[in-house]
């Protein structure tokens, strides 16, 4: 990817503070995964166990100069707390800003995209597809099992002009998550592996969980799924939302 920090501020609707001439080529949410500090943009995302804002000064010492934050590091004198010649994009929600950037980045490309969801087997199916066709096509795919609200946008941000196929996983644990991932991935082809018990505690029924997962397929051209999953079959074959989707199943 290649954006100026000013473009990042425009895409996310954030307030740009500090230097406006920085270029971003890499996106980071985990300070332990830093490789290219000069052109890296760090999203300071608060979480249940860790807050990305706690690592800003450490990353600055390692050479990172671009940050998306929900609050400034220390004072607001120049971007600050000892952080100078840097750029911060101040946003209400850093995770939402990451989603906005990834969705905008996806819209830049006409690359065909396969999206894989289901309770189990997403990574295995992704790697099978890759192994079968990687010698014929230049493929970008989700690293490891990057299929979460953070992992999906990071995966999509790897897409560039060299790729003629993308394969992304999408996993959810509660209602409302898949709609956001669908906007980011915007797949052409959807594959539903299996509907099991994983993460069922946040759903009232298997049917509700199936409906949530299948939101990924609403604008797909083609959906592939197992006929053994009655809830998935019932929704895909009877819900008007999927009337325009070509369907192929196995058992």
ChimeraX commands (.cxc) that place a marker at each C-alpha (Angstrom):
marker #1 position 0.00,0.00,0.00 radius 0.5
marker #1 position 1.07,3.59,-0.50 radius 0.5
marker #1 position -0.71,6.53,1.13 radius 0.5
marker #1 position 0.30,9.87,2.55 radius 0.5
marker #1 position -0.63,10.53,6.15 radius 0.5
marker #1 position -2.85,13.33,4.85 radius 0.5
marker #1 position -4.78,10.78,2.78 radius 0.5
marker #1 position -5.09,8.56,5.85 radius 0.5
marker #1 position -6.61,11.47,7.77 radius 0.5
marker #1 position -9.06,12.12,4.94 radius 0.5
marker #1 position -10.10,8.46,4.64 radius 0.5
marker #1 position -10.65,8.07,8.38 radius 0.5
marker #1 position -12.12,11.52,8.98 radius 0.5
marker #1 position -9.45,12.12,11.62 radius 0.5
marker #1 position -7.63,15.26,12.69 radius 0.5
marker #1 position -4.05,15.37,11.44 radius 0.5
marker #1 position -1.55,16.72,13.96 radius 0.5
marker #1 position 2.14,17.13,13.19 radius 0.5
marker #1 position 4.05,16.53,9.98 radius 0.5
marker #1 position 1.87,16.09,6.87 radius 0.5
marker #1 position 4.57,14.84,4.49 radius 0.5
marker #1 position 4.86,11.25,5.76 radius 0.5
marker #1 position 4.28,8.25,3.49 radius 0.5
marker #1 position 2.66,5.03,4.72 radius 0.5
marker #1 position 3.37,1.62,3.20 radius 0.5
marker #1 position 2.80,-0.73,6.12 radius 0.5
marker #1 position 0.08,-0.99,8.78 radius 0.5
marker #1 position 0.79,-2.20,12.32 radius 0.5
marker #1 position -1.35,-2.96,15.37 radius 0.5
marker #1 position 1.07,-5.13,17.36 radius 0.5
marker #1 position 4.32,-3.46,18.44 radius 0.5
marker #1 position 6.08,-6.84,18.49 radius 0.5
marker #1 position 5.60,-7.23,14.73 radius 0.5
marker #1 position 7.50,-4.13,13.63 radius 0.5
marker #1 position 9.75,-4.63,10.57 radius 0.5
marker #1 position 9.80,-1.40,8.54 radius 0.5
marker #1 position 9.54,1.52,10.97 radius 0.5
marker #1 position 10.15,4.39,8.56 radius 0.5
marker #1 position 7.00,3.82,6.48 radius 0.5
marker #1 position 4.83,2.13,9.12 radius 0.5
marker #1 position 1.51,3.46,10.41 radius 0.5
marker #1 position 0.65,2.26,13.92 radius 0.5
marker #1 position -3.00,2.03,14.96 radius 0.5
marker #1 position -3.20,2.44,18.74 radius 0.5
marker #1 position -6.19,0.19,19.41 radius 0.5
marker #1 position -7.41,-0.23,23.01 radius 0.5
marker #1 position -8.19,-3.83,23.95 radius 0.5
marker #1 position -9.31,-5.86,26.94 radius 0.5
marker #1 position -5.75,-6.74,27.97 radius 0.5
marker #1 position -3.55,-4.21,26.16 radius 0.5
marker #1 position -3.88,-0.61,25.02 radius 0.5
marker #1 position -1.95,0.31,21.89 radius 0.5
marker #1 position -1.41,3.83,23.24 radius 0.5
marker #1 position 0.97,2.36,25.84 radius 0.5
marker #1 position 3.43,1.41,23.08 radius 0.5
marker #1 position 3.60,4.65,21.12 radius 0.5
marker #1 position 6.77,6.02,22.74 radius 0.5
marker #1 position 8.52,2.65,22.41 radius 0.5
marker #1 position 7.66,2.49,18.70 radius 0.5
marker #1 position 8.77,6.09,18.25 radius 0.5
marker #1 position 12.19,5.18,19.67 radius 0.5
marker #1 position 12.33,2.36,17.10 radius 0.5
marker #1 position 11.71,4.78,14.23 radius 0.5
marker #1 position 7.92,4.82,13.72 radius 0.5
marker #1 position 6.67,8.31,12.89 radius 0.5
marker #1 position 3.00,7.81,11.94 radius 0.5
marker #1 position 0.21,6.98,14.39 radius 0.5
marker #1 position -3.57,6.74,14.46 radius 0.5
marker #1 position -4.69,7.45,18.01 radius 0.5
marker #1 position -7.76,8.02,20.14 radius 0.5
marker #1 position -5.80,10.29,22.48 radius 0.5
marker #1 position -2.43,12.03,22.23 radius 0.5
marker #1 position 0.56,10.40,23.95 radius 0.5
marker #1 position 1.14,12.92,26.75 radius 0.5
marker #1 position 0.77,16.67,26.21 radius 0.5
marker #1 position -0.49,18.37,23.07 radius 0.5
marker #1 position 2.42,20.77,22.53 radius 0.5
marker #1 position 3.65,19.28,19.31 radius 0.5
marker #1 position 2.36,15.73,19.14 radius 0.5
marker #1 position 4.17,15.00,21.92 radius 0.5
marker #1 position 5.48,13.63,25.16 radius 0.5
marker #1 position 8.91,13.76,23.58 radius 0.5
marker #1 position 7.52,12.71,20.19 radius 0.5
marker #1 position 8.55,15.28,17.60 radius 0.5
marker #1 position 8.72,15.23,13.79 radius 0.5
marker #1 position 5.87,12.72,13.85 radius 0.5
marker #1 position 2.29,12.64,12.62 radius 0.5
marker #1 position -0.78,11.62,14.60 radius 0.5
marker #1 position -4.26,11.18,13.17 radius 0.5
marker #1 position -6.69,11.70,16.03 radius 0.5
marker #1 position -9.90,9.65,15.67 radius 0.5
marker #1 position -12.79,8.66,17.96 radius 0.5
marker #1 position -12.22,4.92,17.39 radius 0.5
marker #1 position -8.91,3.52,16.11 radius 0.5
marker #1 position -10.36,0.11,15.18 radius 0.5
marker #1 position -13.09,1.76,13.13 radius 0.5
marker #1 position -10.43,3.92,11.44 radius 0.5
marker #1 position -8.49,0.76,10.52 radius 0.5
marker #1 position -11.68,-0.67,9.00 radius 0.5
marker #1 position -12.23,2.50,6.98 radius 0.5
marker #1 position -8.70,2.41,5.59 radius 0.5
marker #1 position -8.92,-1.29,4.65 radius 0.5
marker #1 position -12.32,-0.85,2.97 radius 0.5
marker #1 position -11.04,2.11,0.95 radius 0.5
marker #1 position -7.91,0.15,0.01 radius 0.5
marker #1 position -10.02,-2.81,-1.17 radius 0.5
marker #1 position -12.06,-0.52,-3.43 radius 0.5
marker #1 position -8.91,0.50,-5.31 radius 0.5
marker #1 position -8.54,-2.94,-6.91 radius 0.5
marker #1 position -10.56,-5.07,-9.32 radius 0.5
marker #1 position -8.84,-8.19,-7.99 radius 0.5
marker #1 position -11.06,-11.27,-7.63 radius 0.5
marker #1 position -11.57,-12.08,-3.95 radius 0.5
marker #1 position -12.48,-15.38,-2.30 radius 0.5
marker #1 position -13.77,-15.13,1.28 radius 0.5
marker #1 position -13.94,-18.14,3.60 radius 0.5
marker #1 position -16.04,-18.36,6.74 radius 0.5
marker #1 position -17.42,-21.08,8.99 radius 0.5
marker #1 position -16.86,-22.41,12.49 radius 0.5
marker #1 position -13.90,-24.61,11.54 radius 0.5
marker #1 position -11.55,-25.29,8.65 radius 0.5
marker #1 position -11.13,-21.76,7.28 radius 0.5
marker #1 position -7.33,-21.77,7.33 radius 0.5
marker #1 position -7.05,-25.32,5.95 radius 0.5
marker #1 position -9.36,-24.51,3.01 radius 0.5
marker #1 position -7.51,-21.25,2.33 radius 0.5
marker #1 position -4.17,-23.07,2.18 radius 0.5
marker #1 position -5.60,-25.85,-0.01 radius 0.5
marker #1 position -6.80,-23.33,-2.56 radius 0.5
marker #1 position -3.48,-21.51,-2.46 radius 0.5
marker #1 position -1.46,-24.70,-2.98 radius 0.5
marker #1 position -3.60,-25.75,-5.94 radius 0.5
marker #1 position -3.40,-22.52,-7.94 radius 0.5
marker #1 position -0.49,-20.42,-6.65 radius 0.5
marker #1 position 1.69,-21.36,-9.63 radius 0.5
marker #1 position -0.92,-19.96,-12.04 radius 0.5
marker #1 position -1.89,-16.77,-10.20 radius 0.5
marker #1 position -0.26,-14.15,-8.00 radius 0.5
marker #1 position -2.18,-14.59,-4.77 radius 0.5
marker #1 position -2.42,-12.58,-1.58 radius 0.5
marker #1 position -3.96,-14.43,1.38 radius 0.5
marker #1 position -4.62,-13.95,5.05 radius 0.5
marker #1 position -1.46,-14.61,7.05 radius 0.5
marker #1 position -1.88,-17.61,9.34 radius 0.5
marker #1 position -5.41,-17.36,10.84 radius 0.5
marker #1 position -5.88,-13.60,10.57 radius 0.5
marker #1 position -9.69,-13.53,10.44 radius 0.5
marker #1 position -10.74,-11.20,13.27 radius 0.5
marker #1 position -11.88,-7.58,13.38 radius 0.5
marker #1 position -8.17,-6.65,13.41 radius 0.5
marker #1 position -6.78,-9.51,11.33 radius 0.5
marker #1 position -9.10,-9.04,8.34 radius 0.5
marker #1 position -8.26,-5.37,7.68 radius 0.5
marker #1 position -4.54,-6.06,8.14 radius 0.5
marker #1 position -4.84,-8.87,5.55 radius 0.5
marker #1 position -6.74,-6.71,3.05 radius 0.5
marker #1 position -4.13,-3.97,3.38 radius 0.5
marker #1 position -1.59,-6.42,1.88 radius 0.5
marker #1 position -3.43,-6.29,-1.46 radius 0.5
marker #1 position -1.64,-4.47,-4.28 radius 0.5
marker #1 position -1.42,-4.19,-8.08 radius 0.5
marker #1 position 0.62,-7.38,-8.43 radius 0.5
marker #1 position -2.18,-9.64,-7.23 radius 0.5
marker #1 position -4.81,-11.20,-9.47 radius 0.5
marker #1 position -6.48,-13.19,-6.68 radius 0.5
marker #1 position -7.02,-12.65,-2.96 radius 0.5
marker #1 position -8.12,-15.27,-0.40 radius 0.5
marker #1 position -9.26,-13.94,2.96 radius 0.5
marker #1 position -10.69,-15.65,6.04 radius 0.5
marker #1 position -13.47,-14.04,8.07 radius 0.5
marker #1 position -14.34,-15.13,11.59 radius 0.5
marker #1 position -16.81,-13.70,14.09 radius 0.5
marker #1 position -17.68,-14.22,17.75 radius 0.5
marker #1 position -20.75,-12.02,18.19 radius 0.5
marker #1 position -23.57,-10.33,16.25 radius 0.5
marker #1 position -22.73,-7.24,14.20 radius 0.5
marker #1 position -19.19,-8.24,13.29 radius 0.5
marker #1 position -19.66,-9.87,9.87 radius 0.5
marker #1 position -21.34,-6.87,8.30 radius 0.5
marker #1 position -18.20,-4.85,9.01 radius 0.5
marker #1 position -15.96,-7.57,7.56 radius 0.5
marker #1 position -18.11,-7.87,4.44 radius 0.5
marker #1 position -17.65,-4.16,3.75 radius 0.5
marker #1 position -13.87,-4.59,4.06 radius 0.5
marker #1 position -13.46,-7.81,2.04 radius 0.5
marker #1 position -16.22,-7.29,-0.58 radius 0.5
marker #1 position -15.79,-10.85,-1.92 radius 0.5
marker #1 position -16.78,-12.23,-5.32 radius 0.5
marker #1 position -16.82,-15.85,-4.16 radius 0.5
marker #1 position -17.81,-17.10,-0.70 radius 0.5
marker #1 position -17.03,-20.46,0.86 radius 0.5
marker #1 position -18.83,-21.69,3.98 radius 0.5
marker #1 position -16.86,-24.56,5.54 radius 0.5
marker #1 position -18.93,-25.76,8.49 radius 0.5
marker #1 position -21.38,-24.55,11.14 radius 0.5
marker #1 position -20.30,-25.79,14.57 radius 0.5
marker #1 position -20.40,-24.82,18.22 radius 0.5
marker #1 position -17.42,-22.44,18.35 radius 0.5
marker #1 position -18.39,-18.96,19.68 radius 0.5
marker #1 position -22.03,-20.03,20.05 radius 0.5
marker #1 position -22.33,-18.41,23.49 radius 0.5
marker #1 position -23.07,-15.00,21.97 radius 0.5
marker #1 position -25.87,-16.22,19.68 radius 0.5
marker #1 position -29.40,-17.30,20.58 radius 0.5
marker #1 position -29.42,-20.17,18.09 radius 0.5
marker #1 position -27.46,-21.86,15.31 radius 0.5
marker #1 position -29.77,-20.20,12.82 radius 0.5
marker #1 position -28.91,-16.75,14.15 radius 0.5
marker #1 position -25.21,-17.58,13.94 radius 0.5
marker #1 position -25.62,-18.87,10.38 radius 0.5
marker #1 position -27.45,-15.70,9.36 radius 0.5
marker #1 position -24.66,-13.56,10.81 radius 0.5
marker #1 position -21.89,-15.52,9.08 radius 0.5
marker #1 position -23.73,-15.53,5.76 radius 0.5
marker #1 position -23.81,-11.72,5.69 radius 0.5
marker #1 position -20.36,-12.14,4.14 radius 0.5
marker #1 position -22.02,-13.58,1.01 radius 0.5
marker #1 position -24.75,-11.00,0.41 radius 0.5
marker #1 position -23.04,-9.39,-2.57 radius 0.5
marker #1 position -21.12,-12.43,-3.78 radius 0.5
marker #1 position -21.51,-13.77,-7.29 radius 0.5
marker #1 position -21.01,-17.35,-6.10 radius 0.5
marker #1 position -21.40,-19.23,-2.81 radius 0.5
marker #1 position -20.08,-22.72,-2.04 radius 0.5
marker #1 position -21.34,-24.61,1.02 radius 0.5
marker #1 position -21.97,-28.01,2.57 radius 0.5
marker #1 position -25.52,-29.42,2.33 radius 0.5
marker #1 position -25.08,-31.04,5.75 radius 0.5
marker #1 position -25.57,-27.62,7.41 radius 0.5
marker #1 position -29.37,-27.32,7.36 radius 0.5
marker #1 position -29.36,-23.73,8.66 radius 0.5
marker #1 position -26.96,-22.57,5.95 radius 0.5
marker #1 position -28.87,-24.39,3.22 radius 0.5
marker #1 position -32.19,-22.95,4.37 radius 0.5
marker #1 position -30.94,-19.37,4.38 radius 0.5
marker #1 position -29.00,-19.48,1.10 radius 0.5
marker #1 position -31.73,-21.27,-0.82 radius 0.5
marker #1 position -34.79,-19.44,0.56 radius 0.5
marker #1 position -33.78,-15.96,1.70 radius 0.5
marker #1 position -34.40,-13.34,-1.05 radius 0.5
marker #1 position -31.16,-11.63,0.00 radius 0.5
marker #1 position -29.24,-14.41,-1.79 radius 0.5
marker #1 position -31.47,-14.81,-4.85 radius 0.5
marker #1 position -28.81,-13.35,-7.17 radius 0.5
marker #1 position -26.02,-15.55,-5.76 radius 0.5
marker #1 position -25.03,-18.61,-7.79 radius 0.5
marker #1 position -24.95,-21.55,-5.36 radius 0.5
marker #1 position -22.87,-24.75,-5.42 radius 0.5
marker #1 position -22.98,-27.28,-2.61 radius 0.5
marker #1 position -21.38,-30.55,-1.57 radius 0.5
marker #1 position -22.25,-33.19,1.00 radius 0.5
marker link #1:1,2 radius 0.2
marker link #1:2,3 radius 0.2
marker link #1:3,4 radius 0.2
marker link #1:4,5 radius 0.2
marker link #1:5,6 radius 0.2
marker link #1:6,7 radius 0.2
marker link #1:7,8 radius 0.2
marker link #1:8,9 radius 0.2
marker link #1:9,10 radius 0.2
marker link #1:10,11 radius 0.2
marker link #1:11,12 radius 0.2
marker link #1:12,13 radius 0.2
marker link #1:13,14 radius 0.2
marker link #1:14,15 radius 0.2
marker link #1:15,16 radius 0.2
marker link #1:16,17 radius 0.2
marker link #1:17,18 radius 0.2
marker link #1:18,19 radius 0.2
marker link #1:19,20 radius 0.2
marker link #1:20,21 radius 0.2
marker link #1:21,22 radius 0.2
marker link #1:22,23 radius 0.2
marker link #1:23,24 radius 0.2
marker link #1:24,25 radius 0.2
marker link #1:25,26 radius 0.2
marker link #1:26,27 radius 0.2
marker link #1:27,28 radius 0.2
marker link #1:28,29 radius 0.2
marker link #1:29,30 radius 0.2
marker link #1:30,31 radius 0.2
marker link #1:31,32 radius 0.2
marker link #1:32,33 radius 0.2
marker link #1:33,34 radius 0.2
marker link #1:34,35 radius 0.2
marker link #1:35,36 radius 0.2
marker link #1:36,37 radius 0.2
marker link #1:37,38 radius 0.2
marker link #1:38,39 radius 0.2
marker link #1:39,40 radius 0.2
marker link #1:40,41 radius 0.2
marker link #1:41,42 radius 0.2
marker link #1:42,43 radius 0.2
marker link #1:43,44 radius 0.2
marker link #1:44,45 radius 0.2
marker link #1:45,46 radius 0.2
marker link #1:46,47 radius 0.2
marker link #1:47,48 radius 0.2
marker link #1:48,49 radius 0.2
marker link #1:49,50 radius 0.2
marker link #1:50,51 radius 0.2
marker link #1:51,52 radius 0.2
marker link #1:52,53 radius 0.2
marker link #1:53,54 radius 0.2
marker link #1:54,55 radius 0.2
marker link #1:55,56 radius 0.2
marker link #1:56,57 radius 0.2
marker link #1:57,58 radius 0.2
marker link #1:58,59 radius 0.2
marker link #1:59,60 radius 0.2
marker link #1:60,61 radius 0.2
marker link #1:61,62 radius 0.2
marker link #1:62,63 radius 0.2
marker link #1:63,64 radius 0.2
marker link #1:64,65 radius 0.2
marker link #1:65,66 radius 0.2
marker link #1:66,67 radius 0.2
marker link #1:67,68 radius 0.2
marker link #1:68,69 radius 0.2
marker link #1:69,70 radius 0.2
marker link #1:70,71 radius 0.2
marker link #1:71,72 radius 0.2
marker link #1:72,73 radius 0.2
marker link #1:73,74 radius 0.2
marker link #1:74,75 radius 0.2
marker link #1:75,76 radius 0.2
marker link #1:76,77 radius 0.2
marker link #1:77,78 radius 0.2
marker link #1:78,79 radius 0.2
marker link #1:79,80 radius 0.2
marker link #1:80,81 radius 0.2
marker link #1:81,82 radius 0.2
marker link #1:82,83 radius 0.2
marker link #1:83,84 radius 0.2
marker link #1:84,85 radius 0.2
marker link #1:85,86 radius 0.2
marker link #1:86,87 radius 0.2
marker link #1:87,88 radius 0.2
marker link #1:88,89 radius 0.2
marker link #1:89,90 radius 0.2
marker link #1:90,91 radius 0.2
marker link #1:91,92 radius 0.2
marker link #1:92,93 radius 0.2
marker link #1:93,94 radius 0.2
marker link #1:94,95 radius 0.2
marker link #1:95,96 radius 0.2
marker link #1:96,97 radius 0.2
marker link #1:97,98 radius 0.2
marker link #1:98,99 radius 0.2
marker link #1:99,100 radius 0.2
marker link #1:100,101 radius 0.2
marker link #1:101,102 radius 0.2
marker link #1:102,103 radius 0.2
marker link #1:103,104 radius 0.2
marker link #1:104,105 radius 0.2
marker link #1:105,106 radius 0.2
marker link #1:106,107 radius 0.2
marker link #1:107,108 radius 0.2
marker link #1:108,109 radius 0.2
marker link #1:109,110 radius 0.2
marker link #1:110,111 radius 0.2
marker link #1:111,112 radius 0.2
marker link #1:112,113 radius 0.2
marker link #1:113,114 radius 0.2
marker link #1:114,115 radius 0.2
marker link #1:115,116 radius 0.2
marker link #1:116,117 radius 0.2
marker link #1:117,118 radius 0.2
marker link #1:118,119 radius 0.2
marker link #1:119,120 radius 0.2
marker link #1:120,121 radius 0.2
marker link #1:121,122 radius 0.2
marker link #1:122,123 radius 0.2
marker link #1:123,124 radius 0.2
marker link #1:124,125 radius 0.2
marker link #1:125,126 radius 0.2
marker link #1:126,127 radius 0.2
marker link #1:127,128 radius 0.2
marker link #1:128,129 radius 0.2
marker link #1:129,130 radius 0.2
marker link #1:130,131 radius 0.2
marker link #1:131,132 radius 0.2
marker link #1:132,133 radius 0.2
marker link #1:133,134 radius 0.2
marker link #1:134,135 radius 0.2
marker link #1:135,136 radius 0.2
marker link #1:136,137 radius 0.2
marker link #1:137,138 radius 0.2
marker link #1:138,139 radius 0.2
marker link #1:139,140 radius 0.2
marker link #1:140,141 radius 0.2
marker link #1:141,142 radius 0.2
marker link #1:142,143 radius 0.2
marker link #1:143,144 radius 0.2
marker link #1:144,145 radius 0.2
marker link #1:145,146 radius 0.2
marker link #1:146,147 radius 0.2
marker link #1:147,148 radius 0.2
marker link #1:148,149 radius 0.2
marker link #1:149,150 radius 0.2
marker link #1:150,151 radius 0.2
marker link #1:151,152 radius 0.2
marker link #1:152,153 radius 0.2
marker link #1:153,154 radius 0.2
marker link #1:154,155 radius 0.2
marker link #1:155,156 radius 0.2
marker link #1:156,157 radius 0.2
marker link #1:157,158 radius 0.2
marker link #1:158,159 radius 0.2
marker link #1:159,160 radius 0.2
marker link #1:160,161 radius 0.2
marker link #1:161,162 radius 0.2
marker link #1:162,163 radius 0.2
marker link #1:163,164 radius 0.2
marker link #1:164,165 radius 0.2
marker link #1:165,166 radius 0.2
marker link #1:166,167 radius 0.2
marker link #1:167,168 radius 0.2
marker link #1:168,169 radius 0.2
marker link #1:169,170 radius 0.2
marker link #1:170,171 radius 0.2
marker link #1:171,172 radius 0.2
marker link #1:172,173 radius 0.2
marker link #1:173,174 radius 0.2
marker link #1:174,175 radius 0.2
marker link #1:175,176 radius 0.2
marker link #1:176,177 radius 0.2
marker link #1:177,178 radius 0.2
marker link #1:178,179 radius 0.2
marker link #1:179,180 radius 0.2
marker link #1:180,181 radius 0.2
marker link #1:181,182 radius 0.2
marker link #1:182,183 radius 0.2
marker link #1:183,184 radius 0.2
marker link #1:184,185 radius 0.2
marker link #1:185,186 radius 0.2
marker link #1:186,187 radius 0.2
marker link #1:187,188 radius 0.2
marker link #1:188,189 radius 0.2
marker link #1:189,190 radius 0.2
marker link #1:190,191 radius 0.2
marker link #1:191,192 radius 0.2
marker link #1:192,193 radius 0.2
marker link #1:193,194 radius 0.2
marker link #1:194,195 radius 0.2
marker link #1:195,196 radius 0.2
marker link #1:196,197 radius 0.2
marker link #1:197,198 radius 0.2
marker link #1:198,199 radius 0.2
marker link #1:199,200 radius 0.2
marker link #1:200,201 radius 0.2
marker link #1:201,202 radius 0.2
marker link #1:202,203 radius 0.2
marker link #1:203,204 radius 0.2
marker link #1:204,205 radius 0.2
marker link #1:205,206 radius 0.2
marker link #1:206,207 radius 0.2
marker link #1:207,208 radius 0.2
marker link #1:208,209 radius 0.2
marker link #1:209,210 radius 0.2
marker link #1:210,211 radius 0.2
marker link #1:211,212 radius 0.2
marker link #1:212,213 radius 0.2
marker link #1:213,214 radius 0.2
marker link #1:214,215 radius 0.2
marker link #1:215,216 radius 0.2
marker link #1:216,217 radius 0.2
marker link #1:217,218 radius 0.2
marker link #1:218,219 radius 0.2
marker link #1:219,220 radius 0.2
marker link #1:220,221 radius 0.2
marker link #1:221,222 radius 0.2
marker link #1:222,223 radius 0.2
marker link #1:223,224 radius 0.2
marker link #1:224,225 radius 0.2
marker link #1:225,226 radius 0.2
marker link #1:226,227 radius 0.2
marker link #1:227,228 radius 0.2
marker link #1:228,229 radius 0.2
marker link #1:229,230 radius 0.2
marker link #1:230,231 radius 0.2
marker link #1:231,232 radius 0.2
marker link #1:232,233 radius 0.2
marker link #1:233,234 radius 0.2
marker link #1:234,235 radius 0.2
marker link #1:235,236 radius 0.2
marker link #1:236,237 radius 0.2
marker link #1:237,238 radius 0.2
marker link #1:238,239 radius 0.2
marker link #1:239,240 radius 0.2
marker link #1:240,241 radius 0.2
marker link #1:241,242 radius 0.2
marker link #1:242,243 radius 0.2
marker link #1:243,244 radius 0.2
marker link #1:244,245 radius 0.2
marker link #1:245,246 radius 0.2
marker link #1:246,247 radius 0.2
marker link #1:247,248 radius 0.2
marker link #1:248,249 radius 0.2
marker link #1:249,250 radius 0.2
marker link #1:250,251 radius 0.2
view
